[in-house]
Amino acid sequence: MNLHRYSVIAVVTLSLAVSGCGTGPVEEKIAVPASSIVESARKTLEIYEKTGTLGSGITSLESDIHFIKDSNRAKGEELLRICNELKLLTARDEIKKKATEMLGKL
């Protein structure tokens, strides 16, 4: 009798575990205002303009530029072109100048 009870409990537990409970995860897209993306890019570029050194923020800058490109293709492509030039620079003065140029394009 006990074996039958444990077998039933095991089958019910496994059924619930395999099938899952409820529905799957709900995908929710959150729109990020374009102004906050531009502001994020601006802050990163202002740091480069001030310090003349590139940091890990270059990856987030590129991501911001891709978002900008989604809403303004020409502007985004121009910023990406300049960003690619910026990534190749090592001299602080050159980095500062390129960051200033990009700020002017934002």
Rosetta silent file (secondary structure, phi, psi, omega in degrees, C-alpha in Angstrom):
SEQUENCE: MNLHRYSVIAVVTLSLAVSGCGTGPVEEKIAVPASSIVESARKTLEIYEKTGTLGSGITSLESDIHFIKDSNRAKGEELLRICNELKLLTARDEIKKKATEMLGKL
SCORE:     score description
SCORE:     0.000 S_00000001
   1 L     0.000  -45.932  178.344    0.000    0.000    0.000 S_00000001
   2 H   -63.310  -37.519  179.312    2.795    2.430    0.913 S_00000001
   3 H   -63.740  -39.883  178.987    4.632    1.580   -2.282 S_00000001
   4 H   -65.160  -41.727  179.713    1.517    2.421   -4.316 S_00000001
   5 H   -63.364  -45.712  179.032    1.123    5.767   -2.515 S_00000001
   6 H   -65.428  -34.343  177.603    4.787    6.702   -3.134 S_00000001
   7 H   -65.276  -41.827  179.274    4.468    5.672   -6.760 S_00000001
   8 H   -65.671  -43.893  178.922    1.463    7.952   -7.234 S_00000001
   9 H   -62.105  -42.225  179.614    3.238   10.848   -5.515 S_00000001
  10 H   -64.135  -41.895 -179.668    6.321   10.291   -7.676 S_00000001
  11 H   -66.044  -43.467  179.847    4.278   10.216  -10.896 S_00000001
  12 H   -64.653  -44.763  179.908    2.381   13.400   -9.989 S_00000001
  13 H   -62.032  -46.105  178.987    5.583   15.197   -8.979 S_00000001
  14 H   -64.603  -37.925  178.414    7.379   14.180  -12.161 S_00000001
  15 H   -61.895  -43.753  178.746    4.379   15.191  -14.273 S_00000001
  16 H   -66.808  -39.478 -178.423    4.385   18.653  -12.757 S_00000001
  17 H   -67.624  -39.805 -177.691    8.145   18.986  -13.091 S_00000001
  18 H   -75.167  -43.484 -176.159    8.186   17.916  -16.738 S_00000001
  19 H   -80.267  -25.426 -178.000    5.138   19.855  -17.890 S_00000001
  20 L    80.504  165.612 -179.862    5.833   22.957  -15.845 S_00000001
  21 L  -115.383  133.758  177.189    3.270   25.141  -14.191 S_00000001
  22 L    77.757 -164.837 -179.142    1.584   28.032  -15.914 S_00000001
  23 L   -94.337  172.510  179.466    2.673   29.616  -19.153 S_00000001
  24 L   -71.768  178.136 -179.543    6.169   30.372  -20.382 S_00000001
  25 L   -64.575  145.343 -179.729    8.000   33.597  -19.733 S_00000001
  26 L   -93.964  125.613  177.417    6.429   36.711  -21.131 S_00000001
  27 L   -85.140  125.652  179.590    8.626   38.763  -23.447 S_00000001
  28 L  -127.379  121.241  178.547    8.268   42.429  -22.800 S_00000001
  29 L   -90.570  132.422  178.928   10.070   44.995  -24.896 S_00000001
  30 L  -110.937  121.861  179.843   10.971   48.181  -23.138 S_00000001
  31 L   -80.432  128.928  176.836   11.496   51.204  -25.320 S_00000001
  32 L   -98.586  124.070 -179.371   14.468   53.332  -24.374 S_00000001
  33 L   -59.116  139.189 -178.814   13.952   56.987  -25.261 S_00000001
  34 H   -58.688  -33.709 -178.389   16.343   58.188  -27.956 S_00000001
  35 H   -63.912  -34.952  179.375   17.260   61.182  -25.800 S_00000001
  36 H   -73.389  -30.172  176.871   18.654   58.946  -23.056 S_00000001
  37 H   -68.897  -45.116  178.320   20.725   57.005  -25.601 S_00000001
  38 H   -62.845  -40.271  179.393   22.167   60.221  -27.013 S_00000001
  39 H   -64.070  -39.506  177.537   22.819   61.441  -23.465 S_00000001
  40 H   -62.587  -45.388  178.066   24.648   58.202  -22.635 S_00000001
  41 H   -63.442  -41.479  179.997   26.833   58.577  -25.744 S_00000001
  42 H   -60.806  -44.452 -179.608   27.428   62.232  -24.918 S_00000001
  43 H   -62.631  -42.721  178.799   28.601   61.415  -21.368 S_00000001
  44 H   -62.479  -45.979 -179.535   31.021   58.775  -22.644 S_00000001
  45 H   -65.914  -34.861  177.442   32.431   61.137  -25.270 S_00000001
  46 H   -65.068  -35.045  175.690   32.796   63.932  -22.720 S_00000001
  47 H   -65.369  -44.318  178.665   34.918   61.609  -20.589 S_00000001
  48 H   -64.462  -38.351  179.914   37.113   60.815  -23.615 S_00000001
  49 H   -65.450  -35.113 -178.578   37.307   64.504  -24.463 S_00000001
  50 H   -80.189  -44.898 -173.103   38.442   65.316  -20.917 S_00000001
  51 H   -93.572  -30.159 -176.102   40.825   62.402  -20.254 S_00000001
  52 L    74.484   15.585  177.868   42.057   61.443  -23.714 S_00000001
  53 L  -124.896  141.180  177.142   41.892   57.772  -22.761 S_00000001
  54 L   -93.348  140.589  177.441   39.557   55.092  -24.041 S_00000001
  55 L  -125.940 -161.065 -179.890   38.112   52.609  -21.603 S_00000001
  56 L   -67.540  -13.343  178.829   35.611   49.808  -21.604 S_00000001
  57 H   -64.419  -13.757 -179.770   32.932   52.421  -22.296 S_00000001
  58 H   -61.703  -34.054  178.792   33.803   52.216  -25.995 S_00000001
  59 H   -66.755  -43.117  178.535   31.637   49.095  -26.247 S_00000001
  60 H   -69.716  -32.777  176.127   28.642   50.866  -24.745 S_00000001
  61 H   -62.260  -45.655  178.192   29.328   53.869  -26.994 S_00000001
  62 H   -60.483  -41.589  178.196   29.174   51.600  -30.054 S_00000001
  63 H   -62.278  -44.371  177.353   25.927   50.113  -28.781 S_00000001
  64 H   -59.466  -41.938 -179.111   24.459   53.597  -28.284 S_00000001
  65 H   -65.071  -36.260  177.112   25.485   54.546  -31.810 S_00000001
  66 H   -64.085  -37.560  176.000   23.729   51.463  -33.209 S_00000001
  67 H   -65.795  -40.425  177.554   20.543   52.591  -31.460 S_00000001
  68 H   -61.969  -40.246 -179.375   21.003   56.059  -32.926 S_00000001
  69 H   -62.413  -32.248  178.556   21.469   54.469  -36.343 S_00000001
  70 H   -62.053  -33.896 -178.437   18.092   52.734  -35.981 S_00000001
  71 H   -98.348  -22.906  179.962   16.342   56.092  -35.839 S_00000001
  72 L  -144.843   90.889 -171.896   18.700   58.141  -38.036 S_00000001
  73 H   -57.380  -48.245 -176.481   20.670   55.978  -40.447 S_00000001
  74 H   -63.369  -45.474  179.571   22.924   58.691  -41.915 S_00000001
  75 H   -63.634  -43.526  179.813   23.848   60.131  -38.534 S_00000001
  76 H   -63.191  -41.862  179.354   24.464   56.658  -37.091 S_00000001
  77 H   -65.636  -40.094  177.891   26.689   55.604  -39.984 S_00000001
  78 H   -63.737  -43.964  178.985   28.739   58.801  -39.696 S_00000001
  79 H   -65.386  -38.520  177.778   29.145   58.294  -35.938 S_00000001
  80 H   -64.780  -40.252  178.348   30.144   54.643  -36.438 S_00000001
  81 H   -60.594  -47.357 -179.316   32.752   55.663  -39.003 S_00000001
  82 H   -67.959  -37.049  178.685   34.263   58.196  -36.614 S_00000001
  83 H   -62.409  -40.147  177.590   34.004   55.754  -33.700 S_00000001
  84 H   -63.428  -36.519  175.255   35.993   53.183  -35.661 S_00000001
  85 H   -67.400  -41.203  179.930   38.683   55.812  -36.214 S_00000001
  86 H   -59.151  -42.316 -177.741   38.565   56.697  -32.513 S_00000001
  87 H   -62.464  -24.482 -178.060   39.162   53.074  -31.469 S_00000001
  88 H   -84.841  -12.645 -175.238   42.431   53.018  -33.421 S_00000001
  89 L   -80.821  147.664  176.632   43.882   56.073  -31.689 S_00000001
  90 L  -125.143  -26.069 -179.604   46.366   55.888  -28.833 S_00000001
  91 L   -75.748  131.162 -176.611   47.605   59.468  -28.442 S_00000001
  92 H   -57.394  -43.343 -178.887   45.584   61.389  -25.865 S_00000001
  93 H   -62.288  -39.589  179.661   45.429   64.588  -27.914 S_00000001
  94 H   -67.918  -39.523  178.185   44.100   62.688  -30.937 S_00000001
  95 H   -62.744  -43.601  179.510   41.495   60.901  -28.798 S_00000001
  96 H   -61.288  -44.256  179.760   40.360   64.227  -27.364 S_00000001
  97 H   -63.945  -42.625 -178.764   40.025   65.763  -30.837 S_00000001
  98 H   -67.839  -37.113  177.280   38.102   62.776  -32.204 S_00000001
  99 H   -65.212  -39.829  177.312   35.773   62.793  -29.190 S_00000001
 100 H   -63.066  -41.437  177.877   35.138   66.495  -29.752 S_00000001
 101 H   -60.831  -44.276 -179.841   34.360   65.793  -33.409 S_00000001
 102 H   -65.745  -38.853  177.524   31.890   63.087  -32.432 S_00000001
 103 H   -59.696  -36.958  177.747   30.225   65.351  -29.880 S_00000001
 104 H   -66.424  -25.797 -179.262   29.665   67.850  -32.672 S_00000001
 105 H   -85.616  -19.570  179.661   27.907   65.163  -34.718 S_00000001
 106 L   -67.300    0.000    0.000   25.550   64.151  -31.906 S_00000001
